[in-house]
Amino acid sequence: MYLKFYNLTEKPFSVTADPNFLYLSKKHREAISHMQYGIQERMGFLEITGEIGAGKTTVCKALMNQMDQHTKTAFILNGNLSEIQLLQAIIEDLGIQVKTKNKITMLNELNKFLLEQLRHRNNVVLIIDEAQNLKPALLEQVRLLSNLETEKEKLLQIILVGQPELKEKLASAELKQLRQRIAIRYHIYPLSRHEAEGYISHRLNVAGCNNGGIFHKDALEEIFKFSGGIPRLINILCDKSLLAGYAADKKTIDSDIVKKCAKEIEGVFDEHC
């Protein structure tokens, strides 16, 4: 609706993880570097955490886009699975064909696949997003998958990605064995004030904006204050502010528009605002 008004070619602040709009802050680049190191060194378990909307899924997709042909991946987005469903999802994502989809058969076929990949000097990575939703029994099942190894190296690299609750869950006594196997941990913190401004500018440029003046400086300050540097919240507020600016026939978004939109997002409506 507002694209033509602001001379944009597409929506700059969609909440979907579009790789064309990828903006990697220092924290995101560090998260990718940690994962790349853990994969290359075949370190087994890795843990990546961050607040809701911090860009964890985006980082995972960026990592996958950077992997070469010698790295095979399975990316699990749904943590609310049974043991059999998780194993089946991994098998299917890796393209492994099985005649009988029972636990023993699938584990045997997975092990054969991993050994075959090792013979070709390939690496296999399992990424589980929203891992904080995995029940302890399922996390234990994931731990057992890490037992697929040779005397010298891990056949499967497992990256657990989740909200801070994942760290709390892994701290429990019943998951002590899994916690001790995690070789690399990294927490993605929110964007800084400077990074948040760069993030907004980057997305506007990708969407066709040839000037950085759509958001006034005081509006950028309000966006950061509301979002706390969380990319998803930045997207939601910026998108709503552009729509409000269009409705008010304003080419420049000021702090008043942003404040009003922030209140509406929080469910506070004030006709005098």
C-alpha positions as CSV (number, residue, x, y, z in Angstrom):
1,M,0.0,0.0,0.0
2,Y,2.8,2.4,0.9
3,L,5.4,1.2,-1.6
4,K,4.7,3.7,-4.3
5,F,4.4,6.6,-1.9
6,Y,7.9,6.0,-0.5
7,N,9.4,4.9,-3.9
8,L,10.0,1.3,-2.7
9,T,10.1,-1.8,-4.9
10,E,9.1,-4.2,-2.1
11,K,8.3,-4.2,1.6
12,P,11.5,-3.6,3.5
13,F,10.4,-4.8,6.9
14,S,8.7,-8.2,6.3
15,V,9.1,-10.5,9.3
16,T,10.0,-13.5,7.1
17,A,13.6,-14.5,6.9
18,D,14.3,-13.3,3.4
19,P,18.0,-13.8,2.5
20,N,17.9,-10.8,0.2
21,F,17.5,-8.6,3.2
22,L,20.1,-10.3,5.3
23,Y,22.0,-7.9,7.6
24,L,24.7,-9.5,9.7
25,S,25.6,-7.5,12.8
26,K,28.9,-8.3,14.7
27,K,26.9,-10.7,16.9
28,H,25.4,-12.6,14.0
29,R,28.7,-12.9,12.2
30,E,30.3,-14.2,15.4
31,A,27.5,-16.8,15.8
32,I,28.1,-18.0,12.2
33,S,31.8,-18.2,12.8
34,H,31.3,-20.3,16.0
35,M,29.1,-22.7,14.1
36,Q,31.4,-22.9,11.2
37,Y,34.3,-23.7,13.5
38,G,32.4,-26.4,15.4
39,I,31.3,-28.0,12.1
40,Q,34.7,-28.0,10.5
41,E,36.4,-29.4,13.6
42,R,33.6,-32.0,14.0
43,M,33.0,-31.0,17.6
44,G,29.6,-32.7,18.0
45,F,27.3,-30.5,19.9
46,L,26.9,-26.7,19.6
47,E,24.4,-24.4,21.3
48,I,23.1,-21.1,19.9
49,T,20.7,-19.0,22.0
50,G,19.0,-15.6,21.7
51,E,15.8,-13.8,22.6
52,I,12.7,-14.2,20.5
53,G,13.2,-12.3,17.2
54,A,17.0,-11.9,17.7
55,G,17.7,-13.5,14.3
56,K,18.6,-17.1,15.2
57,T,16.7,-18.6,12.3
58,T,18.2,-16.0,9.9
59,V,21.7,-16.9,11.1
60,C,21.0,-20.6,10.6
61,K,19.8,-20.0,7.0
62,A,22.8,-17.8,6.4
63,L,25.1,-20.6,7.6
64,M,23.4,-23.1,5.4
65,N,23.8,-20.8,2.4
66,Q,27.6,-20.6,3.1
67,M,28.1,-24.3,3.3
68,D,29.9,-26.1,0.4
69,Q,28.9,-29.2,-1.4
70,H,30.8,-31.4,1.1
71,T,28.4,-30.5,3.9
72,K,25.0,-32.1,4.1
73,T,22.3,-30.6,6.3
74,A,19.1,-31.4,8.0
75,F,17.1,-28.4,9.3
76,I,14.4,-29.1,11.8
77,L,12.1,-26.2,12.5
78,N,9.5,-27.9,14.8
79,G,10.6,-28.9,18.3
80,N,7.2,-30.4,19.1
81,L,7.8,-33.9,17.7
82,S,7.9,-37.4,19.0
83,E,11.1,-39.4,18.9
84,I,10.0,-41.3,15.8
85,Q,8.8,-38.1,14.1
86,L,12.1,-36.3,14.8
87,L,14.1,-39.2,13.4
88,Q,11.9,-39.4,10.4
89,A,12.2,-35.7,9.8
90,I,16.0,-36.0,9.9
91,I,16.0,-39.0,7.5
92,E,13.8,-37.2,5.0
93,D,15.7,-33.9,5.2
94,L,18.9,-35.8,4.4
95,G,17.3,-37.6,1.5
96,I,17.8,-41.0,3.0
97,Q,15.5,-43.7,1.6
98,V,14.1,-46.3,4.0
99,K,11.7,-49.1,3.3
100,T,10.4,-49.5,6.9
101,K,10.0,-46.4,9.1
102,N,10.7,-47.9,12.4
103,K,13.3,-46.6,14.9
104,I,15.9,-49.4,14.5
105,T,15.7,-49.3,10.7
106,M,16.0,-45.5,10.5
107,L,18.9,-45.4,12.9
108,N,20.7,-48.1,10.9
109,E,20.2,-46.3,7.7
110,L,21.3,-43.0,9.2
111,N,24.5,-44.6,10.5
112,K,25.2,-46.1,7.1
113,F,24.6,-42.7,5.4
114,L,26.9,-41.0,7.9
115,L,29.7,-43.5,7.3
116,E,29.3,-43.2,3.5
117,Q,29.6,-39.4,3.8
118,L,32.7,-39.8,5.9
119,R,34.3,-42.0,3.2
120,H,33.7,-39.2,0.8
121,R,35.1,-36.7,3.3
122,N,31.7,-35.0,3.6
123,N,30.3,-33.6,6.9
124,V,26.7,-33.9,8.1
125,V,25.0,-31.2,10.2
126,L,21.7,-31.4,12.1
127,I,20.2,-28.0,13.0
128,I,17.3,-28.1,15.4
129,D,15.5,-24.7,15.7
130,E,13.3,-23.8,18.7
131,A,15.1,-26.5,20.6
132,Q,13.8,-25.1,23.9
133,N,10.5,-26.9,23.0
134,L,12.2,-30.3,23.0
135,K,11.1,-32.5,25.9
136,P,13.9,-33.9,28.0
137,A,13.3,-37.4,26.6
138,L,13.7,-36.1,23.1
139,L,16.9,-34.2,24.0
140,E,18.2,-37.5,25.3
141,Q,17.4,-39.1,22.0
142,V,19.3,-36.3,20.2
143,R,22.2,-37.0,22.6
144,L,22.2,-40.6,21.6
145,L,22.5,-39.6,17.9
146,S,25.9,-38.1,18.8
147,N,27.1,-41.6,19.6
148,L,27.2,-42.2,15.9
149,E,31.0,-41.8,15.6
150,T,34.3,-43.4,14.7
151,E,37.2,-43.7,17.0
152,K,38.5,-40.4,15.8
153,E,35.6,-38.1,14.9
154,K,32.0,-37.3,15.2
155,L,29.9,-38.4,12.2
156,L,27.1,-35.9,13.0
157,Q,27.4,-32.3,14.1
158,I,24.3,-31.2,16.0
159,I,23.4,-27.5,16.5
160,L,20.7,-26.8,19.1
161,V,19.2,-23.3,18.5
162,G,16.7,-21.8,20.9
163,Q,15.5,-19.1,23.3
164,P,17.3,-18.5,26.6
165,E,15.0,-21.2,28.1
166,L,17.1,-23.8,26.3
167,K,20.1,-23.0,28.6
168,E,17.8,-23.4,31.6
169,K,16.5,-26.8,30.3
170,L,20.0,-28.1,29.6
171,A,21.1,-27.1,33.1
172,S,18.8,-29.7,34.6
173,A,20.3,-32.8,36.3
174,E,18.7,-35.3,33.9
175,L,20.4,-33.7,31.0
176,K,23.9,-33.6,32.5
177,Q,25.3,-36.0,30.0
178,L,24.1,-33.8,27.1
179,R,25.2,-30.6,28.7
180,Q,28.8,-32.0,29.1
181,R,29.0,-32.8,25.4
182,I,28.2,-29.3,24.2
183,A,31.6,-28.0,22.9
184,I,30.6,-24.5,21.7
185,R,28.0,-22.1,23.1
186,Y,27.1,-18.7,21.8
187,H,24.3,-16.2,22.8
188,I,23.1,-13.7,20.2
189,Y,22.5,-10.4,22.0
190,P,20.3,-7.6,20.6
191,L,21.6,-5.0,18.1
192,S,23.3,-2.0,19.5
193,R,21.9,1.5,18.8
194,H,24.3,2.0,15.9
195,E,23.6,-1.5,14.5
196,A,19.9,-1.0,14.7
197,E,20.2,2.2,12.6
198,G,22.4,0.3,10.1
199,Y,19.9,-2.5,10.0
200,I,17.0,-0.2,9.1
201,S,19.1,1.6,6.5
202,H,20.2,-1.6,4.9
203,R,16.7,-3.0,4.6
204,L,15.4,0.3,3.1
205,N,18.2,0.3,0.5
206,V,17.5,-3.3,-0.5
207,A,13.8,-2.3,-1.0
208,G,14.8,0.4,-3.4
209,C,15.2,3.5,-1.1
210,N,17.8,5.7,-2.6
211,N,17.9,8.1,0.3
212,G,18.2,7.6,4.1
213,G,15.7,10.2,5.1
214,I,12.5,8.3,5.4
215,F,13.0,7.9,9.2
216,H,13.9,11.0,11.1
217,K,16.8,10.7,13.6
218,D,14.4,11.1,16.6
219,A,12.2,8.4,15.1
220,L,15.2,6.0,14.9
221,E,15.8,6.7,18.6
222,E,12.2,5.8,19.4
223,I,12.4,2.6,17.3
224,F,15.4,1.4,19.2
225,K,13.9,2.3,22.5
226,F,10.8,0.3,21.7
227,S,12.6,-2.7,20.2
228,G,15.6,-3.0,22.5
229,G,17.6,-3.9,19.3
230,I,15.5,-7.0,18.6
231,P,15.3,-7.2,14.7
232,R,11.8,-8.7,14.6
233,L,10.4,-5.8,16.8
234,I,12.2,-3.3,14.6
235,N,10.5,-4.8,11.5
236,I,7.1,-4.7,13.1
237,L,7.3,-1.1,14.3
238,C,9.0,0.2,11.1
239,D,6.3,-1.5,8.9
240,K,3.5,-0.1,10.9
241,S,5.1,3.4,11.0
242,L,5.5,3.4,7.2
243,L,1.8,2.6,6.8
244,A,0.9,5.3,9.3
245,G,3.1,7.8,7.5
246,Y,1.4,7.0,4.2
247,A,-2.0,7.4,5.8
248,A,-0.9,10.8,7.2
249,D,0.6,11.8,3.8
250,K,4.1,12.3,5.4
251,K,7.2,11.5,3.4
252,T,9.3,11.5,6.6
253,I,8.5,9.4,9.6
254,D,8.9,11.4,12.9
255,S,9.0,10.3,16.5
256,D,5.3,11.1,17.0
257,I,4.3,8.6,14.4
258,V,6.6,6.0,15.8
259,K,5.4,6.5,19.4
260,K,1.8,6.2,18.3
261,C,2.5,3.0,16.4
262,A,4.4,1.6,19.3
263,K,1.5,2.1,21.6
264,E,-0.9,0.5,19.1
265,I,1.4,-2.5,18.9
266,E,1.3,-2.8,22.6
267,G,-2.5,-2.6,22.6
268,V,-2.7,1.0,23.9
269,F,-5.0,3.2,21.8
270,D,-5.3,6.9,22.5
271,E,-7.3,9.1,20.1
272,H,-5.4,12.1,21.4
273,C,-2.0,10.6,20.8
